[in-house]
Amino acid sequence: MGNDRGFGMNRSHGFTLLELMIVLVIIAILAAIAIPAYGRYAYRAHRVDGQELLLRVANEQERYYSTNNTYGALTALGYDDPALSEKGYYQVTVAVDVPASSGSQTFTATATPIGAQAGDDQWCGALTITNAGVKSPGPASASSNSNGSCW
């Protein structure tokens, strides 16, 4: 009667195997929900790296155009071709075009996700900006923008 403290039976302290298994199942369910959501959040957060470089390139293009009356290649703007974003999640290319109908020059800058960000193709994919300031996800993924706004 010394150690049972009046409860009538001596019970050992600890968890049963069933209690431990229930906790593990709950943790597995929470992880199955949280990990994909975090991955989408990370893609969205890294997208800023490509957006920032696209805006800088568009700014440089307009500055170059005001001086030379033509849009320039990335190398003329002082970038590598293709230009790598600051954190390395995107590479940017520029296409300069002279449409036959108008005769005025246009450009389209495209930021393509690379490395760890390449998985963003299923939501936004490549980001583009034109000389008119039109921003859009790349042509292959324009219909599947289910991860919030790409821009």
DSSP file with accessible surface (Angstrom, degrees, kcal/mol):
  #  RESIDUE AA STRUCTURE BP1 BP2  ACC     N-H-->O    O-->H-N    N-H-->O    O-->H-N    TCO  KAPPA ALPHA  PHI   PSI    X-CA   Y-CA   Z-CA
    1    1 A M              0   0  190      0, 0.0     4,-0.4     0, 0.0     5,-0.3   0.000 360.0 360.0 360.0  -3.4    0.0    0.0    0.0
    2    2 A G        +     0   0   73      1,-0.2     3,-0.2     2,-0.1     0, 0.0   0.893 360.0  26.5 -69.9 -42.8    3.0    2.3    0.2
    3    3 A N  S    S+     0   0  142      1,-0.2    -1,-0.2     2,-0.1     0, 0.0   0.571 103.6  74.6-101.3 -10.7    3.3    3.3   -3.5
    4    4 A D  S >  S-     0   0   36      6,-0.1     3,-1.8     4,-0.1     5,-0.3   0.628  83.7-144.6 -84.2  -7.6   -0.2    3.0   -4.9
    5    5 A R  T 3   -     0   0  205     -4,-0.4    -3,-0.1     1,-0.3    -2,-0.1   0.829  63.8 -58.9  53.5  30.9   -1.4    6.2   -3.1
    6    6 A G  T 3  S+     0   0   65     -5,-0.3    -1,-0.3     1,-0.1    -4,-0.0   0.593 108.0 116.7  84.4   9.2   -4.8    4.8   -2.5
    7    7 A F  S <  S-     0   0  169     -3,-1.8    -2,-0.1     2,-0.1    -1,-0.1   0.543  77.2-124.2 -88.1  -9.9   -5.8    4.1   -6.1
    8    8 A G  S    S+     0   0   72     -4,-0.1     2,-0.3    -7,-0.1    -3,-0.1   0.166  81.5  56.0  92.6 -23.6   -6.1    0.4   -5.7
    9    9 A M  S    S-     0   0  146     -5,-0.3     2,-0.7     2,-0.0    -2,-0.1  -0.992  77.8-119.7-142.2 154.9   -3.6   -0.7   -8.5
   10   10 A N        -     0   0  139     -2,-0.3     2,-0.4    -3,-0.0    -6,-0.1  -0.817  33.5-171.4 -93.8 111.9   -0.1    0.0   -9.4
   11   11 A R        -     0   0  170     -2,-0.7     2,-0.1    -7,-0.1    -2,-0.0  -0.889  17.9-131.6-108.3 132.7    0.1    1.6  -12.9
   12   12 A S        -     0   0  106     -2,-0.4     2,-0.3     1,-0.1     0, 0.0  -0.474  25.3-118.0 -78.9 152.8    3.3    2.2  -14.8
   13   13 A H        +     0   0  187     -2,-0.1     2,-0.3     2,-0.0    -1,-0.1  -0.685  65.7  63.4 -93.6 144.7    4.0    5.6  -16.3
   14   14 A G  S    S-     0   0   59     -2,-0.3     2,-0.3     2,-0.0    -2,-0.0  -0.876  79.5 -58.3 138.9-173.9    4.4    6.1  -20.0
   15   15 A F        -     0   0  181     -2,-0.3     2,-0.1     4,-0.0    -2,-0.0  -0.816  41.3-127.0-106.2 148.1    2.6    5.9  -23.3
   16   16 A T     >  -     0   0   68     -2,-0.3     4,-2.1     1,-0.1     5,-0.2  -0.458  28.6-110.9 -83.9 164.3    1.0    2.8  -24.8
   17   17 A L  H  > S+     0   0  129      1,-0.2     4,-2.4     2,-0.2     5,-0.2   0.889 118.5  54.9 -62.9 -36.9    1.9    1.7  -28.4
   18   18 A L  H  > S+     0   0  123      2,-0.2     4,-2.2     1,-0.2    -1,-0.2   0.924 107.1  49.0 -63.7 -45.0   -1.6    2.7  -29.5
   19   19 A E  H  > S+     0   0   85      1,-0.2     4,-2.0     2,-0.2    -1,-0.2   0.923 111.8  49.8 -61.7 -41.1   -1.3    6.2  -28.2
   20   20 A L  H  X S+     0   0   88     -4,-2.1     4,-2.2     1,-0.2    -2,-0.2   0.918 110.0  50.3 -64.7 -41.5    2.0    6.6  -29.9
   21   21 A M  H  X S+     0   0   95     -4,-2.4     4,-2.3     1,-0.2    -1,-0.2   0.890 108.1  53.1 -66.1 -38.1    0.6    5.4  -33.2
   22   22 A I  H  X S+     0   0   91     -4,-2.2     4,-2.2     2,-0.2    -1,-0.2   0.931 109.3  48.9 -63.1 -43.2   -2.3    7.8  -33.0
   23   23 A V  H  X S+     0   0   75     -4,-2.0     4,-2.4     1,-0.2    -2,-0.2   0.926 110.7  50.8 -62.5 -42.0    0.1   10.7  -32.5
   24   24 A L  H  X S+     0   0   91     -4,-2.2     4,-2.3     1,-0.2    -1,-0.2   0.899 109.1  50.8 -64.6 -38.9    2.2    9.6  -35.5
   25   25 A V  H  X S+     0   0   81     -4,-2.3     4,-2.3     2,-0.2    -1,-0.2   0.924 110.3  49.6 -64.8 -42.4   -0.8    9.3  -37.7
   26   26 A I  H  X S+     0   0   93     -4,-2.2     4,-2.3     1,-0.2    -2,-0.2   0.929 111.2  49.1 -63.1 -43.1   -1.9   12.8  -36.8
   27   27 A I  H  X S+     0   0   98     -4,-2.4     4,-2.4     1,-0.2    -1,-0.2   0.914 110.2  51.7 -62.9 -40.9    1.6   14.2  -37.5
   28   28 A A  H  X S+     0   0   59     -4,-2.3     4,-2.3     2,-0.2    -2,-0.2   0.912 109.7  49.1 -64.5 -39.9    1.6   12.4  -40.9
   29   29 A I  H  X S+     0   0   98     -4,-2.3     4,-1.3     2,-0.2    -1,-0.2   0.935 111.9  48.2 -65.8 -45.1   -1.7   14.0  -41.9
   30   30 A L  H  X S+     0   0  110     -4,-2.3     4,-2.7     1,-0.2     3,-0.2   0.907 112.1  49.7 -62.5 -39.9   -0.6   17.4  -40.8
   31   31 A A  H  X S+     0   0   38     -4,-2.4     4,-2.4     1,-0.2    -1,-0.2   0.893 105.5  56.8 -66.3 -38.1    2.6   17.0  -42.8
   32   32 A A  H  < S+     0   0   69     -4,-2.3    -1,-0.2     1,-0.2    -2,-0.2   0.818 115.0  38.7 -64.2 -28.4    0.8   15.8  -45.9
   33   33 A I  H  X S+     0   0  118     -4,-1.3     4,-1.1    -3,-0.2    -2,-0.2   0.877 119.0  45.2 -85.2 -42.6   -1.2   19.1  -45.8
   34   34 A A  H  X S+     0   0   56     -4,-2.7     4,-2.4    -5,-0.2     5,-0.2   0.872 103.0  59.9 -76.0 -38.2    1.5   21.5  -44.8
   35   35 A I  H  X S+     0   0  120     -4,-2.4     4,-2.1     1,-0.2    -1,-0.2   0.944 107.5  43.5 -64.3 -48.0    4.5   20.5  -47.0
   36   36 A P  H  > S+     0   0   64      0, 0.0     4,-2.1     0, 0.0    -1,-0.2   0.908 113.7  52.8 -63.2 -37.3    2.8   21.1  -50.4
   37   37 A A  H  X S+     0   0   44     -4,-1.1     4,-2.0     1,-0.2    -2,-0.2   0.905 109.0  49.4 -63.8 -40.0    1.3   24.4  -49.2
   38   38 A Y  H  X S+     0   0  160     -4,-2.4     4,-2.6     2,-0.2    -1,-0.2   0.896 107.4  55.2 -65.4 -38.8    4.8   25.5  -48.1
   39   39 A G  H  X S+     0   0   26     -4,-2.1     4,-2.2     1,-0.2    -2,-0.2   0.929 108.6  47.2 -60.5 -44.0    6.2   24.6  -51.5
   40   40 A R  H  X S+     0   0   92     -4,-2.1     4,-2.2     1,-0.2    -1,-0.2   0.899 111.5  51.7 -64.2 -39.1    3.7   26.8  -53.3
   41   41 A Y  H  X S+     0   0  132     -4,-2.0     4,-2.5     2,-0.2    -2,-0.2   0.915 108.2  51.3 -63.0 -41.5    4.5   29.6  -50.9
   42   42 A A  H  X S+     0   0   17     -4,-2.6     4,-2.4     2,-0.2    -2,-0.2   0.916 109.0  50.5 -64.3 -42.0    8.2   29.3  -51.6
   43   43 A Y  H  X S+     0   0   51     -4,-2.2     4,-1.3     1,-0.2    -1,-0.2   0.936 111.9  48.0 -59.3 -45.4    7.7   29.4  -55.3
   44   44 A R  H  < S+     0   0  103     -4,-2.2     4,-0.5     1,-0.2    -2,-0.2   0.907 112.1  49.2 -64.0 -39.6    5.5   32.6  -54.9
   45   45 A A  H >< S+     0   0   46     -4,-2.5     3,-0.8     1,-0.2     4,-0.3   0.893 111.6  48.4 -68.1 -36.8    8.1   34.2  -52.6
   46   46 A H  H >X S+     0   0   57     -4,-2.4     3,-1.4     1,-0.2     4,-0.7   0.709  92.7  78.6 -76.5 -18.9   11.0   33.4  -55.0
   47   47 A R  H 3X S+     0   0    2     -4,-1.3     4,-2.2     1,-0.3     3,-0.4   0.797  79.8  70.2 -60.0 -27.0    9.0   34.8  -58.0
   48   48 A V  H <> S+     0   0   86     -3,-0.8     4,-2.7    -4,-0.5    -1,-0.3   0.845  89.3  63.0 -59.1 -32.6    9.9   38.3  -56.8
   49   49 A D  H <> S+     0   0   11     -3,-1.4     4,-1.5    -4,-0.3    37,-0.3   0.928 108.5  39.6 -60.0 -44.9   13.5   37.6  -57.9
   50   50 A G  H  X S+     0   0    0     -4,-0.7     4,-2.5    -3,-0.4    -2,-0.2   0.896 114.1  53.6 -72.4 -39.9   12.5   37.3  -61.5
   51   51 A Q  H  X S+     0   0   34     -4,-2.2     4,-2.4     1,-0.2    -2,-0.2   0.919 107.4  51.7 -60.8 -43.4   10.0   40.1  -61.4
   52   52 A E  H  X S+     0   0   68     -4,-2.7     4,-2.1     1,-0.2    -1,-0.2   0.925 111.2  46.4 -61.6 -45.1   12.6   42.5  -60.0
   53   53 A L  H  X S+     0   0    1     -4,-1.5     4,-2.7    -5,-0.2    -1,-0.2   0.915 110.7  53.2 -66.6 -39.4   15.1   41.7  -62.8
   54   54 A L  H  X S+     0   0    0     -4,-2.5     4,-2.6     1,-0.2    -1,-0.2   0.919 109.7  48.4 -60.9 -42.0   12.4   42.0  -65.5
   55   55 A L  H  X S+     0   0   76     -4,-2.4     4,-2.3     2,-0.2    -1,-0.2   0.897 111.4  49.9 -66.7 -37.8   11.5   45.5  -64.2
   56   56 A R  H  X S+     0   0   91     -4,-2.1     4,-2.5     2,-0.2    -2,-0.2   0.923 111.9  47.9 -64.8 -42.9   15.1   46.5  -64.2
   57   57 A V  H  X S+     0   0    0     -4,-2.7     4,-2.6     2,-0.2    -2,-0.2   0.921 111.3  50.5 -64.1 -43.3   15.6   45.3  -67.7
   58   58 A A  H  X S+     0   0   14     -4,-2.6     4,-2.1     1,-0.2    -1,-0.2   0.913 111.2  49.2 -61.5 -40.6   12.4   47.1  -68.9
   59   59 A N  H  X S+     0   0  104     -4,-2.3     4,-2.2     1,-0.2    -1,-0.2   0.923 111.6  48.3 -62.4 -46.4   13.7   50.3  -67.3
   60   60 A E  H  X S+     0   0   58     -4,-2.5     4,-2.8     1,-0.2    -2,-0.2   0.877 108.8  54.9 -62.6 -38.1   17.1   49.9  -68.9
   61   61 A Q  H  X S+     0   0    0     -4,-2.6     4,-2.8     2,-0.2    -1,-0.2   0.925 109.1  46.9 -61.6 -44.6   15.4   49.3  -72.3
   62   62 A E  H  X S+     0   0   74     -4,-2.1     4,-2.1     2,-0.2    -2,-0.2   0.902 113.1  48.8 -66.4 -38.3   13.4   52.5  -72.1
   63   63 A R  H  X S+     0   0  135     -4,-2.2     4,-1.2     2,-0.2    -2,-0.2   0.934 113.2  47.5 -64.5 -43.7   16.6   54.4  -71.1
   64   64 A Y  H  X S+     0   0   66     -4,-2.8     4,-3.0     1,-0.2     3,-0.3   0.907 111.0  52.2 -63.3 -40.9   18.5   52.9  -74.0
   65   65 A Y  H  X S+     0   0   68     -4,-2.8     4,-2.3     1,-0.2    -1,-0.2   0.892 104.9  54.9 -64.3 -39.5   15.6   53.7  -76.4
   66   66 A S  H  < S+     0   0   94     -4,-2.1    -1,-0.2     1,-0.2    -2,-0.2   0.816 117.4  36.8 -66.2 -26.4   15.5   57.3  -75.3
   67   67 A T  H  < S+     0   0  108     -4,-1.2    -2,-0.2    -3,-0.3    -1,-0.2   0.872 132.1  24.0 -89.7 -41.3   19.2   57.6  -76.2
   68   68 A N  H  < S-     0   0   76     -4,-3.0    -3,-0.2     2,-0.3    -2,-0.2   0.428  91.8-127.2-109.2  -3.4   19.5   55.4  -79.3
   69   69 A N  S  < S+     0   0  122     -4,-2.3     2,-0.3    -5,-0.3    -4,-0.2   0.799  84.7  76.7  57.5  30.4   15.9   55.4  -80.7
   70   70 A T  S    S-     0   0   47     -6,-0.3    -2,-0.3    -9,-0.1     2,-0.3  -0.965  85.1-108.7-159.1 151.9   16.0   51.6  -80.7
   71   71 A Y        -     0   0   19     -2,-0.3     2,-0.2    35,-0.1   -10,-0.1  -0.649  40.1-140.3 -83.4 149.8   15.7   48.8  -78.1
   72   72 A G        -     0   0    4     -2,-0.3    -7,-0.1     1,-0.1     2,-0.1  -0.659  12.0-103.9-112.7 164.4   18.9   47.0  -77.3
   73   73 A A     >  -     0   0   49     -2,-0.2     4,-1.2     1,-0.1     3,-0.4  -0.315  45.4-100.3 -72.1 165.0   20.1   43.4  -76.7
   74   74 A L  T >4>S+     0   0    1      1,-0.2     5,-2.5     2,-0.2     3,-0.5   0.888 124.1  54.8 -57.2 -39.7   20.9   42.5  -73.1
   75   75 A T  G >45S+     0   0   95      1,-0.2     3,-1.0     3,-0.2    -1,-0.2   0.864 103.9  54.8 -65.6 -33.2   24.6   42.9  -73.7
   76   76 A A  G 345S+     0   0   49     -3,-0.4    -1,-0.2     1,-0.2    -2,-0.2   0.781 107.0  52.2 -68.8 -23.8   24.0   46.4  -74.9
   77   77 A L  G <<5S-     0   0   19     -4,-1.2    -1,-0.2    -3,-0.5    -2,-0.2   0.479 126.1-100.9 -88.4  -6.5   22.3   47.1  -71.7
   78   78 A G  T < 5S+     0   0   71     -3,-1.0     2,-0.3    -4,-0.4    -3,-0.2   0.631  84.2 116.7  97.5  14.0   25.2   45.8  -69.6
   79   79 A Y      < -     0   0   44     -5,-2.5    -1,-0.3    -6,-0.2    -2,-0.1  -0.743  67.7-107.3-108.2 160.8   23.8   42.4  -68.8
   80   80 A D        -     0   0  132     -2,-0.3    -1,-0.1     4,-0.1    -3,-0.0  -0.439  48.1 -94.4 -72.8 161.3   25.0   38.9  -69.7
   81   81 A D  S    S+     0   0  100      1,-0.3     2,-0.1    -2,-0.1    12,-0.1  -0.934 121.4  25.1-121.9 106.2   22.9   37.0  -72.2
   82   82 A P  S    S-     0   0   55      0, 0.0     2,-0.3     0, 0.0    -1,-0.3   0.544 101.6-141.0 -79.0 152.8   20.9   35.4  -70.6
   83   83 A A  E     -A   92   0A   3      9,-2.4     9,-3.3    -2,-0.1     2,-0.4  -0.634   9.8-140.1 -83.2 135.6   20.9   37.5  -67.5
   84   84 A L  E     -A   91   0A 106     -2,-0.3     7,-0.2     7,-0.2    -4,-0.1  -0.815  19.9-118.0 -97.4 134.1   20.8   35.7  -64.2
   85   85 A S    >   -     0   0    4      5,-2.9     3,-1.0    -2,-0.4   -35,-0.1  -0.219  32.5-100.9 -67.0 163.7   18.6   37.1  -61.4
   86   86 A E  T 3  S+     0   0  147    -37,-0.3    -1,-0.1     1,-0.3   -36,-0.0   0.872 122.0  34.2 -56.5 -42.6   20.3   38.2  -58.2
   87   87 A K  T 3  S-     0   0  149    -41,-0.1    -1,-0.3   -38,-0.0    -2,-0.1   0.447 112.2-115.1 -96.3  -0.2   19.4   35.0  -56.2
   88   88 A G  S <  S+     0   0   28     -3,-1.0    -2,-0.1     2,-0.2    26,-0.1   0.661  82.1 117.1  80.7  19.9   19.7   32.7  -59.2
   89   89 A Y  S    S+     0   0   59    -43,-0.1    25,-2.5     1,-0.1     2,-0.3   0.650  75.6  32.2 -91.0 -17.3   16.1   31.6  -59.5
   90   90 A Y  E     - B   0 113A   0     23,-0.3    -5,-2.9   -41,-0.1     2,-0.4  -0.976  59.0-152.9-138.3 151.9   15.5   33.1  -63.0
   91   91 A Q  E     -AB  84 112A  69     21,-2.0    21,-3.0    -2,-0.3     2,-0.4  -0.986  21.0-147.4-123.2 139.6   17.3   33.8  -66.2
   92   92 A V  E     -AB  83 111A   0     -9,-3.3    -9,-2.4    -2,-0.4     2,-0.3  -0.883  15.6-179.7-112.5 135.5   16.1   36.6  -68.4
   93   93 A T  E     - B   0 110A  56     17,-2.2    17,-2.9    -2,-0.4     2,-0.4  -0.903  14.5-146.2-124.3 157.4   16.2   36.8  -72.2
   94   94 A V  E     - B   0 109A  30     -2,-0.3     2,-0.5    15,-0.2    15,-0.2  -0.992   4.6-162.1-128.4 133.3   15.0   39.7  -74.4
   95   95 A A  E     - B   0 108A  62     13,-2.5    13,-2.0    -2,-0.4     2,-0.5  -0.969   8.5-162.7-113.2 120.0   13.5   39.5  -77.9
   96   96 A V  E     + B   0 107A  53     -2,-0.5     2,-0.3    11,-0.2    11,-0.2  -0.893  16.4 178.3-103.2 133.0   13.6   42.7  -79.9
   97   97 A D  E     - B   0 106A  96      9,-2.8     9,-3.2    -2,-0.5   -26,-0.1  -0.968  28.9-152.8-138.5 149.1   11.2   42.8  -82.9
   98   98 A V        -     0   0   80     -2,-0.3     7,-0.2     7,-0.2     2,-0.1  -0.913  25.8-144.5-120.1  98.2   10.1   45.2  -85.6
   99   99 A P     >  -     0   0   32      0, 0.0     4,-2.3     0, 0.0     5,-0.1  -0.394   9.0-136.0 -63.7 139.9    6.6   44.4  -86.7
  100  100 A A  T  4 S+     0   0  110      1,-0.2     0, 0.0     2,-0.2     0, 0.0   0.837  99.4  57.6 -65.7 -30.8    5.9   44.9  -90.4
  101  101 A S  T  4 S+     0   0  119      1,-0.2    -1,-0.2     3,-0.1    -3,-0.0   0.912 121.9  19.0 -71.1 -41.5    2.6   46.5  -89.8
  102  102 A S  T  4 S-     0   0   71      2,-0.2    -2,-0.2    -3,-0.1    -1,-0.2   0.757  82.0-145.4-102.5 -29.5    3.7   49.4  -87.6
  103  103 A G     <  +     0   0   52     -4,-2.3     2,-0.3     1,-0.3    -3,-0.1   0.366  60.4 119.9  79.8 -10.1    7.4   49.7  -88.2
  104  104 A S        -     0   0   63     -5,-0.1    -1,-0.3     1,-0.1    -2,-0.2  -0.723  67.7-111.8 -91.4 145.0    8.1   50.6  -84.6
  105  105 A Q        -     0   0   38     -2,-0.3     2,-0.3    -7,-0.2    -7,-0.2  -0.378  34.4-175.9 -77.3 146.7   10.3   48.4  -82.6
  106  106 A T  E     -B   97   0A  34     -9,-3.2    -9,-2.8    -2,-0.1     2,-0.3  -0.894   7.5-156.3-132.2 164.5    9.1   46.4  -79.6
  107  107 A F  E     -B   96   0A   1     -2,-0.3    24,-1.6   -11,-0.2     2,-0.4  -0.988   6.4-162.4-140.8 153.4   10.7   44.1  -77.0
  108  108 A T  E     -BC  95 130A  51    -13,-2.0   -13,-2.5    -2,-0.3     2,-0.5  -0.978  10.0-159.7-132.5 120.0    9.6   41.2  -74.8
  109  109 A A  E     -BC  94 129A   0     20,-2.9    20,-2.0    -2,-0.4     2,-0.4  -0.869  10.3-164.1-100.0 133.6   11.7   40.3  -71.8
  110  110 A T  E     -BC  93 128A  35    -17,-2.9   -17,-2.2    -2,-0.5     2,-0.6  -0.976  10.7-159.3-124.8 126.6   11.1   36.8  -70.5
  111  111 A A  E     -BC  92 127A   0     16,-3.4    16,-2.5    -2,-0.4   -19,-0.2  -0.925  13.8-164.1-104.1 115.1   12.2   35.4  -67.1
  112  112 A T  E     -B   91   0A  51    -21,-3.0   -21,-2.0    -2,-0.6     2,-0.1  -0.862  21.3-120.3-102.3 127.9   12.4   31.6  -67.1
  113  113 A P  E     -B   90   0A   7      0, 0.0     2,-0.3     0, 0.0   -23,-0.3  -0.421  37.4-179.4 -67.8 138.8   12.5   29.8  -63.7
  114  114 A I    >   +     0   0   44    -25,-2.5     3,-1.6    -2,-0.1     4,-0.1  -0.884  42.9   2.2-131.9 167.3   15.6   27.7  -63.2
  115  115 A G  G >  S-     0   0   64     -2,-0.3     3,-1.5     1,-0.3     4,-0.3  -0.312 132.0  -3.4  60.0-132.7   17.1   25.4  -60.6
  116  116 A A  G >  S+     0   0   79      1,-0.3     3,-0.8     2,-0.1    -1,-0.3   0.792 134.8  58.9 -63.8 -25.9   14.8   25.0  -57.5
  117  117 A Q  G X  S+     0   0    0     -3,-1.6     3,-2.6     1,-0.2    -1,-0.3   0.630  78.1  90.5 -80.4 -10.9   12.3   27.4  -59.0
  118  118 A A  G X  S+     0   0   39     -3,-1.5     3,-1.6     1,-0.3    -1,-0.2   0.786  74.2  69.6 -59.1 -24.5   11.8   25.4  -62.2
  119  119 A G  G X  S+     0   0   29     -3,-0.8     3,-1.2    -4,-0.3    -1,-0.3   0.647  77.9  80.6 -67.6 -11.7    8.9   23.6  -60.4
  120  120 A D  G X>> +     0   0    0     -3,-2.6     4,-2.3     1,-0.2     3,-1.9   0.594  65.7  91.9 -70.8  -7.6    6.9   26.8  -60.6
  121  121 A D  G <45S+     0   0   90     -3,-1.6    -1,-0.2     1,-0.3    -2,-0.1   0.810  76.8  61.4 -56.3 -31.0    6.1   25.9  -64.2
  122  122 A Q  G <45S+     0   0  119     -3,-1.2    -1,-0.3    -4,-0.1    24,-0.2   0.686 119.1  24.4 -73.6 -15.2    3.0   24.2  -63.0
  123  123 A W  T <45S-     0   0   33     -3,-1.9    -2,-0.2    -4,-0.2    24,-0.2   0.778 143.8 -14.3-111.6 -57.2    1.6   27.5  -61.6
  124  124 A a  T  <5S-     0   0    0     -4,-2.3    14,-0.7    21,-0.1    17,-0.3   0.707  72.2-179.2-120.4 -39.4    3.1   30.4  -63.4
  125  125 A G      < +     0   0    2     -5,-1.7     2,-0.1    12,-0.1    -4,-0.1  -0.396  58.6  11.0  71.2-142.9    6.2   29.4  -65.4
  126  126 A A  S    S-     0   0   19    -14,-0.1    12,-4.1    -2,-0.1     2,-0.4  -0.395  71.1-143.7 -71.3 143.9    8.0   32.0  -67.3
  127  127 A L  E     -CD 111 137A   0    -16,-2.5   -16,-3.4    10,-0.3     2,-0.3  -0.864  18.4-168.0-106.7 143.7    7.1   35.7  -66.6
  128  128 A T  E     -CD 110 136A  13      8,-3.1     8,-2.0    -2,-0.4     2,-0.3  -0.935  14.4-173.8-131.8 156.3    7.2   38.3  -69.3
  129  129 A I  E     -CD 109 135A   7    -20,-2.0   -20,-2.9    -2,-0.3     6,-0.2  -0.983  13.9-154.9-143.2 141.7    7.0   42.1  -69.7
  130  130 A T  E >   -C  108   0A  32      4,-1.2     3,-2.0    -2,-0.3   -22,-0.2  -0.612  36.6 -98.3-110.4 174.5    6.7   44.0  -73.0
  131  131 A N  T 3  S+     0   0   51    -24,-1.6   -23,-0.1     1,-0.3    -1,-0.0   0.768 124.3  58.4 -64.1 -22.6    7.7   47.5  -74.0
  132  132 A A  T 3  S-     0   0   79    -25,-0.2    -1,-0.3     2,-0.1     3,-0.1   0.453 121.1-109.2 -84.5  -0.9    4.1   48.5  -73.5
  133  133 A G    <   +     0   0   40     -3,-2.0     2,-0.5     1,-0.3    -2,-0.1   0.594  64.6 155.0  85.1  10.4    4.3   47.4  -69.8
  134  134 A V        -     0   0   86      2,-0.0    -4,-1.2     1,-0.0     2,-0.4  -0.630  24.9-163.5 -75.9 121.5    2.1   44.3  -70.3
  135  135 A K  E     +D  129   0A 105     -2,-0.5    -6,-0.2    -6,-0.2    16,-0.1  -0.882  19.9 150.5-108.3 136.3    3.0   41.8  -67.6
  136  136 A S  E     -D  128   0A  44     -8,-2.0    -8,-3.1    -2,-0.4     2,-0.1  -0.993  46.5-100.5-156.8 157.9    2.0   38.1  -67.9
  137  137 A P  E     -D  127   0A  22      0, 0.0   -10,-0.3     0, 0.0   -12,-0.1  -0.377  66.3 -73.3 -70.3 164.4    2.9   34.6  -67.0
  138  138 A G    >>  -     0   0    2    -12,-4.1     3,-1.0   -14,-0.7     4,-0.5  -0.077  45.8-106.2 -59.2 159.9    4.6   32.7  -69.9
  139  139 A P  G >4 S+     0   0  125      0, 0.0     3,-0.6     0, 0.0     4,-0.2   0.840 115.4  56.2 -61.0 -33.1    2.4   31.5  -72.8
  140  140 A A  G 34 S+     0   0  103      1,-0.2     3,-0.2     2,-0.1   -15,-0.1   0.777 117.6  32.6 -71.7 -23.2    2.5   27.8  -71.7
  141  141 A S  G X4 S+     0   0    8     -3,-1.0     3,-1.2   -17,-0.3    -1,-0.2   0.283  79.7 111.3-119.4  12.5    1.0   28.5  -68.3
  142  142 A A  T << S+     0   0   60     -3,-0.6     3,-0.4    -4,-0.5    -1,-0.1   0.814  82.8  47.6 -61.4 -27.8   -1.3   31.4  -68.8
  143  143 A S  T 3  S+     0   0  120     -4,-0.2    -1,-0.3     1,-0.2    -2,-0.1   0.623 103.9  61.2 -88.5 -12.3   -4.4   29.4  -68.1
  144  144 A S    <   +     0   0   44     -3,-1.2     2,-1.9   -21,-0.1    -1,-0.2  -0.198  56.5 140.6-111.6  45.8   -3.1   27.6  -65.0
  145  145 A N        +     0   0   66     -3,-0.4     3,-0.3     1,-0.2   -21,-0.1  -0.468  18.6 136.6 -85.6  69.2   -2.6   30.6  -62.6
  146  146 A S        +     0   0   93     -2,-1.9    -1,-0.2   -24,-0.2     3,-0.1   0.324  52.8  73.9 -98.8   7.7   -3.9   28.8  -59.5
  147  147 A N  S    S-     0   0    8      1,-0.5    -1,-0.2   -24,-0.2   -24,-0.1  -0.235 111.9 -87.4-112.7  41.1   -1.2   29.9  -57.2
  148  148 A G  S    S-     0   0   42     -3,-0.3    -1,-0.5   -25,-0.0     2,-0.3  -0.276  81.8 -22.1  81.3-174.3   -2.3   33.5  -56.7
  149  149 A S        -     0   0   84      1,-0.2   -25,-0.1    -3,-0.1    -3,-0.0  -0.522  49.6-151.1 -73.0 131.9   -1.2   36.3  -59.0
  150  150 A a              0   0    2     -2,-0.3    -1,-0.2     1,-0.1   -14,-0.1   0.779 360.0 360.0 -72.6 -27.6    2.0   35.6  -60.9
  151  151 A W              0   0   67    -16,-0.1    -1,-0.1   -14,-0.0    -2,-0.1  -0.199 360.0 360.0-112.6 360.0    2.7   39.3  -61.0
